[in-house]
Amino acid sequence: MNAQASFALRGRNPDVLTCIANLSNDEVFTPPAFANRMLDTLAEAWAASHNGASIWADRSVRFLDPCTKSGVFLREITSRLTKGLAEEFPDLEERVNHILTRQVFGIGITYLTSLLARRSLYCSKHANGEHSIAKGFTSDEGNIWFERTEHTWVDGKCVYCGASQKTFDRGEGLESHAYALIHTNDSKARVAELFGGDMQFDVIIGNPPYQLSDGGYGTSAAPIYQMFVEKALELEPHYAVFVTPSRWMAGGKGLDKYRERMLSDKRLRNIMDYPKLYEGFPGVKIRGGISYFLWDRDYNGPCEVQTIWDGEPTGPAVARNLDAYDILVRRNEAVPILEKVRAKGEPTLDSRVSSRKPFGLPTNFKGKASKSGLKQPIQLYENQRISWIERKDIAINPEWIDKWKVLMTAVQGTSAAVETKFLSKPIIAEPGTACTETYLVAGHFDTETEARNFAQYLRTRFVRFLVSLRKPTQHATRDVYGFVPDLPLNEEWTDARLYKRYGLTKDEIAFIESQVAEHNDVSDNEIACGDE
């Protein structure tokens, strides 16, 4: 071996793992700098539980990346162990060989990424090749396993991951995207099968694939990252460190049970949250941002939560009981504001706001351009226009037709890195109207005054701030109104009155107004179309 030069894994200029393009927004390569932040958090937790000892100086610690792509976690772990074990293994080749054959393991998610991970870790796509820095392997794969795994189809979907058979049952020529760790009922037995023995890992760390097409309408996809987390915890590691989208904190298709489990798990020790679009993974559009957590098997207490914005913490980490609410309130500064609001015990707007398809009409439903020829015409608010339909065509909630209504778009978001509006401008719909699925009926009323007071209330920064706590993506379903008080509508509500009502301090008001922009004045009947 050519001494230090043969293991200068971080000495390349530039580092190749900072240059490669992502596979997709669902299979994202972790930037080396971000991986090292996660490893720093791990090292701090280890030291706190081991009388200040360094995890990188322990020859017995075993690491697993169960969804390795670029191999960045395994590479950076190996680099740290190589320095930390220098005293115990003075001979560099012996040291590196011990680390690579006994301490670091990975499961590739595709054939291509398994080769890339081996190249990153062993400096060769063949672990036993002549250029490999590991000298103890007899197989090409070394400790980075990959074999093609197949889905198990029942009624058009995989019983393990929910993938669409129509999309992923496509023959040997293309990747199956059936990931080994989550396609089993017994993760311990599966891992023992992969690595040839009863494997116990001290640390499981990774950045799992995020979602797969589930065969629904259009680009419908179901999240799968939570499955990797759950299977990893079944392996009973000492520590688990994962980076995932942050949608689980407040919403997300199929994530309710996962969120409940995470919020109630007192072994969650740290959460580092990156809510700003593109912040954690530059150039990758992940609505709601990303976050990573550290789970500690032997810990039992509150979780330290910290938000990173423009590369810096927004304040000190705060130890919180995550199960105080049914969702995770991401910003520490928001918690005392929400506590003041909830202390009054008032009903909330989610019981007033309609579900999707308030009148049973899908988004793509089209009415007539004119009421000519219709027997009982009513106006229909569609996506970006108003049309006419027959009254009899409304089968759901027909009693709302002749009420005053306030409509809100069911999707509200922008392509900007920072969301500041959170809700569209309310539309006041007169009696004799209905809407498609583009909108929700936020409220229906007997009088115009109530409708106008309600619309004004929804435009306040106070309301939109409370909505923002439950709105991780552009979807503005009834659930996002779950923290907003349902106040009497025989009076007008302004931000000034609301701040006073809930006893907010100057700092709390300043925080709300730093997060939520004002709505510009427009006509009450301007049709809001989602993006601002």
C-alpha positions in Angstrom: 0.0 0.0 0.0 1.3 3.5 -0.8 1.2 4.7 2.8 -1.1 7.7 3.5 -1.7 8.5 -0.2 -3.6 5.3 -0.7 -6.2 6.4 1.9 -6.5 10.1 1.3 -10.2 9.7 0.9 -10.9 13.4 1.6 -7.9 14.8 -0.1 -9.3 14.9 -3.6 -10.0 18.3 -5.1 -12.8 18.5 -5.7 -14.4 15.8 -3.6 -16.3 13.7 -6.2 -19.3 13.2 -3.8 -20.0 17.0 -3.9 -20.2 16.9 -7.7 -22.5 14.0 -8.6 -26.0 14.6 -9.7 -28.9 13.3 -7.7 -30.8 10.2 -9.0 -34.1 12.0 -8.4 -35.9 14.1 -5.8 -36.8 10.7 -4.2 -33.3 9.2 -4.1 -31.1 12.1 -3.0 -27.3 11.9 -2.5 -26.3 13.3 0.9 -23.7 16.1 0.7 -20.5 15.2 2.6 -20.7 18.3 4.8 -24.3 17.4 5.8 -23.3 13.8 6.5 -20.5 15.1 8.8 -23.0 17.2 10.7 -25.0 14.1 11.4 -21.8 12.3 12.5 -20.9 15.2 14.8 -24.3 14.8 16.5 -23.7 11.1 16.9 -20.3 11.7 18.4 -21.7 14.2 20.9 -24.4 11.7 22.0 -21.9 8.9 22.3 -19.5 11.0 24.4 -22.3 12.1 26.7 -23.3 8.5 27.4 -19.7 7.1 27.6 -18.0 9.5 30.0 -16.6 11.7 27.2 -15.1 8.8 25.2 -14.8 9.1 21.4 -16.8 6.7 19.3 -14.1 7.0 16.7 -11.6 5.4 19.0 -13.6 2.3 19.7 -12.6 -0.7 17.6 -15.7 -2.7 18.4 -18.4 -0.3 17.2 -20.3 -1.5 14.2 -22.0 0.8 11.7 -24.7 0.1 9.1 -26.0 2.3 6.3 -29.2 0.3 5.2 -29.8 2.4 2.1 -26.4 3.5 0.9 -26.2 5.4 -2.4 -23.0 7.3 -2.7 -21.4 5.7 0.3 -20.7 9.0 1.9 -21.7 8.0 5.4 -19.5 4.9 5.3 -16.6 6.9 3.8 -16.8 9.6 6.4 -17.1 7.1 9.2 -14.1 5.2 7.9 -12.1 8.5 7.7 -12.9 9.3 11.3 -12.1 5.8 12.6 -8.9 5.9 10.7 -7.8 8.9 12.8 -9.4 7.7 16.0 -7.8 4.2 16.0 -4.3 5.3 15.1 -3.0 4.7 18.5 -4.5 1.2 18.8 -3.5 0.2 15.2 -0.2 2.1 14.4 0.0 0.2 11.1 -2.2 2.1 8.6 -3.0 -0.9 6.4 -3.9 -3.1 9.4 -6.1 -0.3 10.8 -7.9 0.3 7.5 -8.4 -3.3 6.9 -9.9 -3.8 10.4 -12.3 -0.9 9.9 -13.5 -1.9 6.5 -13.9 -5.6 7.3 -15.2 -5.5 10.9 -16.9 -2.1 11.4 -18.6 -0.6 8.4 -21.4 -2.2 6.5 -23.9 -1.1 3.8 -26.9 -2.2 1.8 -27.0 -0.8 -1.7 -30.4 0.4 -3.0 -29.6 -0.2 -6.6 -26.9 -2.0 -8.6 -25.4 1.3 -9.7 -25.3 2.8 -6.2 -23.8 -0.3 -4.7 -20.8 0.1 -7.2 -20.6 3.8 -6.4 -20.6 3.1 -2.6 -17.8 0.5 -3.0 -15.8 2.9 -5.1 -16.2 5.6 -2.4 -15.4 3.3 0.5 -12.8 0.8 -1.0 -11.5 3.0 -3.8 -12.6 0.2 -6.1 -15.9 -1.1 -7.3 -14.6 -4.5 -6.4 -13.9 -4.9 -2.7 -11.3 -7.6 -3.4 -9.8 -5.9 -6.5 -6.2 -5.0 -6.9 -6.9 -1.3 -6.3 -9.0 -1.9 -3.2 -7.6 -0.4 0.1 -9.3 -3.4 1.9 -7.2 -6.5 1.9 -9.4 -8.9 3.8 -12.2 -9.6 1.4 -12.7 -12.6 -0.8 -15.8 -11.3 -2.6 -16.4 -8.4 -4.9 -19.1 -6.8 -2.7 -17.2 -6.8 0.6 -19.5 -5.4 3.2 -21.7 -3.5 0.8 -24.4 -5.9 -0.1 -26.6 -5.7 -3.1 -28.7 -8.3 -4.9 -31.9 -7.6 -6.9 -34.9 -7.9 -4.7 -38.5 -8.3 -6.1 -41.7 -6.9 -5.0 -44.5 -9.1 -3.7 -47.6 -8.1 -5.7 -51.2 -8.4 -4.3 -54.0 -6.6 -6.1 -51.7 -4.4 -8.0 -49.5 -3.2 -5.1 -46.5 -4.5 -3.2 -47.5 -5.9 0.2 -44.3 -4.5 1.7 -43.8 -1.0 0.3 -47.1 -0.2 -1.5 -45.4 0.3 -4.9 -47.6 0.2 -8.0 -47.3 -3.1 -10.0 -48.1 -1.2 -13.1 -45.1 1.1 -12.6 -42.5 -1.3 -11.2 -43.2 -4.7 -12.5 -41.1 -4.1 -15.6 -38.6 -7.0 -16.1 -34.9 -7.6 -15.4 -33.7 -4.7 -17.6 -34.7 -2.0 -15.2 -34.3 -1.6 -11.4 -37.1 -3.0 -9.3 -36.7 -0.4 -6.5 -37.6 -3.2 -4.1 -35.3 -2.3 -1.2 -34.0 -5.2 0.8 -34.5 -3.9 4.3 -38.2 -3.1 3.9 -39.2 -6.1 1.9 -39.2 -8.5 4.9 -41.3 -9.4 7.9 -38.2 -10.1 10.0 -35.5 -7.4 9.6 -33.1 -9.2 12.0 -33.2 -12.4 10.1 -32.9 -10.5 6.8 -29.8 -8.7 7.9 -28.2 -11.9 9.2 -28.9 -13.5 5.8 -27.3 -10.6 4.0 -24.1 -10.5 6.0 -23.8 -14.2 6.9 -24.2 -14.1 10.7 -26.1 -12.7 13.7 -25.3 -9.1 13.2 -25.7 -6.5 15.9 -25.1 -2.9 14.8 -24.3 -0.2 17.3 -25.1 2.6 14.9 -27.5 2.7 11.9 -27.3 5.8 9.8 -28.7 6.8 6.4 -30.7 8.8 4.0 -33.4 6.5 2.7 -35.4 6.8 -0.6 -38.3 9.0 0.0 -41.3 7.7 -2.0 -42.5 5.4 -4.7 -45.4 5.7 -7.2 -48.5 4.1 -5.7 -50.5 3.9 -8.9 -52.8 6.8 -7.9 -53.9 9.7 -10.0 -51.2 11.5 -12.0 -47.9 11.6 -10.1 -49.4 10.1 -6.9 -46.7 8.6 -4.7 -46.5 7.2 -1.2 -43.7 7.9 1.3 -41.4 5.0 2.1 -38.7 6.6 4.2 -40.6 5.9 7.4 -40.4 2.2 6.6 -36.6 2.3 6.7 -36.7 4.0 10.0 -39.1 1.5 11.5 -37.1 -1.5 10.2 -33.9 0.0 11.4 -35.3 0.4 14.9 -36.4 -3.2 14.8 -32.7 -4.1 14.6 -32.2 -2.6 18.1 -29.2 -0.5 17.5 -27.7 1.7 20.2 -28.1 4.7 18.0 -30.1 5.5 14.8 -29.5 8.6 12.8 -31.6 9.4 9.7 -32.2 12.3 7.5 -35.6 12.4 5.9 -38.2 14.9 4.6 -39.8 16.8 7.4 -43.4 16.3 6.2 -44.0 13.6 8.8 -43.9 16.3 11.5 -47.3 17.7 10.6 -48.8 15.8 7.6 -48.1 13.5 4.7 -49.9 10.6 3.1 -49.8 7.4 5.2 -47.6 9.0 7.9 -50.1 9.4 10.8 -49.0 6.3 12.7 -45.4 7.0 12.1 -45.8 10.6 13.4 -47.6 9.3 16.5 -44.9 6.8 17.1 -42.1 9.3 16.7 -43.7 12.0 18.9 -44.3 9.6 21.7 -40.8 7.9 21.6 -38.8 9.3 24.5 -35.7 7.8 23.0 -35.6 10.6 20.4 -32.7 12.7 21.6 -32.1 15.3 18.9 -33.8 16.8 15.9 -32.1 19.2 13.6 -34.6 20.8 11.3 -34.0 22.6 8.0 -37.4 24.0 7.0 -36.1 26.4 4.3 -36.4 24.9 0.8 -33.0 23.9 -0.7 -31.2 24.6 2.6 -30.2 21.1 3.6 -29.8 19.7 0.1 -29.0 22.5 -2.3 -30.8 22.3 -5.6 -33.2 19.5 -4.4 -36.8 20.6 -4.1 -38.3 18.9 -1.1 -41.5 20.6 0.1 -41.5 21.2 3.8 -37.7 20.9 4.0 -35.6 18.1 5.6 -34.4 17.2 9.1 -32.3 14.6 10.8 -32.8 13.0 14.1 -30.8 10.9 16.6 -32.5 8.1 18.4 -30.7 6.7 21.5 -31.8 3.3 22.8 -30.7 4.1 26.3 -32.2 7.6 26.5 -35.5 8.5 28.1 -36.4 12.1 28.2 -37.3 15.3 26.2 -35.9 15.8 22.7 -33.6 18.7 21.9 -35.0 20.5 18.8 -33.0 23.1 16.8 -33.9 24.9 13.6 -31.2 25.8 11.0 -31.9 28.8 8.8 -29.4 30.1 6.3 -26.7 27.9 7.8 -27.1 29.1 11.3 -29.3 28.0 14.3 -32.3 30.3 14.9 -31.6 30.0 18.6 -30.4 27.5 21.2 -31.7 23.9 21.1 -34.7 23.5 23.3 -35.6 20.3 25.1 -39.3 19.5 24.5 -41.8 16.8 25.0 -42.8 16.2 21.4 -46.1 14.6 22.2 -47.6 17.9 23.6 -49.6 18.2 20.4 -50.7 15.8 17.7 -48.1 17.3 15.3 -44.5 18.5 15.9 -44.4 22.3 16.2 -41.1 22.9 14.4 -40.0 26.3 15.6 -39.2 26.6 19.3 -40.3 30.2 19.2 -43.8 29.2 18.2 -44.4 26.9 21.2 -45.1 29.7 23.9 -47.4 31.5 21.4 -49.4 28.3 20.7 -49.6 27.6 24.4 -51.2 31.0 25.1 -53.8 30.4 22.3 -54.6 26.8 23.5 -54.9 27.9 27.1 -58.3 29.5 26.4 -59.8 26.1 25.4 -61.7 27.5 22.4 -63.0 25.4 19.6 -60.9 25.3 16.4 -61.7 26.0 12.7 -61.0 22.5 11.5 -64.5 21.5 12.6 -66.0 24.4 10.4 -63.9 23.9 7.3 -65.1 21.4 4.7 -63.4 18.3 3.6 -62.1 18.1 0.0 -64.7 18.1 -2.8 -67.2 20.1 -0.7 -69.8 19.8 -3.4 -68.6 16.5 -4.9 -67.1 18.0 -8.0 -63.5 17.2 -9.0 -61.0 19.8 -10.0 -61.3 19.0 -13.7 -65.0 19.4 -13.7 -66.1 22.1 -16.2 -69.3 24.1 -16.2 -70.9 26.1 -19.0 -69.6 29.5 -20.0 -73.1 30.9 -19.8 -76.3 30.2 -17.9 -78.3 30.2 -21.1 -80.4 27.1 -21.4 -80.1 26.1 -17.8 -83.3 25.6 -15.8 -81.9 26.3 -12.4 -78.5 27.8 -12.9 -76.0 28.4 -10.2 -72.5 29.8 -10.4 -69.6 27.5 -10.1 -66.1 28.5 -8.9 -63.7 26.5 -10.9 -59.9 26.6 -11.2 -59.2 30.2 -12.3 -62.7 30.9 -13.6 -66.4 31.1 -12.9 -68.9 29.0 -14.9 -72.5 27.8 -14.6 -74.2 24.5 -13.9 -77.6 23.1 -13.0 -78.5 23.1 -9.3 -79.5 19.5 -9.6 -75.9 18.6 -10.4 -74.9 19.3 -6.8 -75.4 16.0 -4.9 -73.2 16.8 -1.8 -74.1 19.6 0.6 -76.8 21.2 -1.6 -78.0 23.1 1.5 -74.8 25.2 1.3 -75.7 26.6 -2.2 -77.9 29.4 -0.8 -75.6 30.3 2.0 -72.9 33.0 2.1 -69.6 31.1 1.8 -65.9 31.8 2.2 -63.8 29.8 -0.2 -60.1 28.9 0.2 -57.9 27.2 -2.3 -57.1 23.6 -1.2 -53.5 24.1 -2.5 -51.5 27.2 -1.6 -47.8 27.5 -2.1 -45.1 29.0 -4.2 -41.9 28.0 -5.9 -39.9 30.3 -3.6 -37.5 28.9 -1.0 -39.5 30.5 1.8 -43.3 30.4 2.1 -44.7 33.6 3.7 -48.4 33.6 2.9 -49.6 30.1 3.8 -53.2 30.7 2.8 -54.7 32.1 -0.4 -56.8 35.2 -0.2 -60.4 34.3 0.8 -63.2 34.4 -1.8 -66.6 35.5 -0.6 -69.2 33.5 -2.6 -72.7 34.8 -2.6 -75.8 32.6 -2.3 -76.5 30.6 -5.4 -72.9 29.4 -5.8 -70.9 26.2 -5.5 -67.3 25.2 -6.2 -65.1 22.4 -7.4 -62.4 20.5 -5.5 -60.0 23.4 -6.2 -61.5 25.0 -3.2 -62.6 24.2 0.3 -65.6 25.9 1.9 -63.9 27.4 4.9 -67.2 28.5 6.3 -70.9 29.0 5.4 -73.1 31.7 6.9 -76.6 33.2 7.0 -75.4 36.8 6.6 -73.0 38.7 4.4 -71.5 40.4 7.5 -70.5 37.1 9.1 -68.9 36.0 5.8 -66.9 39.2 5.5 -65.8 39.2 9.1 -64.6 35.6 8.6 -62.7 36.4 5.4 -61.0 39.3 7.2 -60.1 36.9 10.1 -58.5 34.4 7.7 -56.4 37.2 6.2 -54.7 38.1 9.5 -51.1 37.2 10.1 -52.2 35.6 13.4 -54.4 33.0 11.7 -52.0 32.3 8.9 -49.2 31.9 11.5 -51.2 29.2 13.3 -51.9 27.5 10.0 -48.2 27.5 9.1 -47.5 25.3 12.2 -49.5 22.5 10.7 -48.8 23.1 7.0 -45.5 21.4 5.9 -46.3 21.5 2.1 -48.5 23.4 -0.3 -51.6 21.4 0.6 -54.1 23.5 2.7 -56.6 20.8 3.8 -58.9 21.3 6.8 -56.3 19.8 9.1 -54.1 22.9 8.8 -56.8 24.9 10.6 -56.5 22.7 13.7 -54.8 25.4 15.9 -56.9 28.3 14.7 -59.6 29.4 17.3 -63.2 29.5 16.0 -64.1 33.0 17.2 -67.5 34.8 17.2 -68.1 36.5 13.9 -70.4 39.2 14.9 -67.4 41.4 15.3 -64.3 42.2 13.2 -60.9 40.7 14.1 -57.6 42.4 13.4 -54.1 41.3 14.2 -53.9 44.0 16.9 -57.0 42.7 18.6 -55.9 39.1 18.4 -52.4 39.9 19.8 -54.1 41.6 22.7 -56.7 38.9 23.2 -54.0 36.2 23.7 -51.5 38.4 25.6 -48.7 38.1 23.1 -45.4 39.9 23.9 -43.6 42.3 21.6 -41.0 39.5 20.8 -43.8 37.0 20.0 -45.6 39.5 17.7 -42.3 40.3 16.0 -41.7 36.6 15.4 -45.1 36.1 13.9 -44.6 39.1 11.6 -41.2 37.9 10.6 -42.7 34.6 9.4 -46.0 35.8 7.8 -46.3 38.4 5.1 -49.3 40.7 4.8 -51.8 40.1 2.0 -52.2 43.0 -0.4 -55.6 44.5 -0.6 -57.6 43.1 -3.5 -61.2 42.8 -4.5 -63.2 40.3 -2.4 -64.2 38.4 -5.5 -60.7 38.0 -7.0 -60.3 34.3 -7.8 -57.3 33.0 -6.0 -55.5 30.3 -7.9 -53.0 28.9 -5.4 -49.5 30.5 -6.1 -48.9 34.0 -5.0 
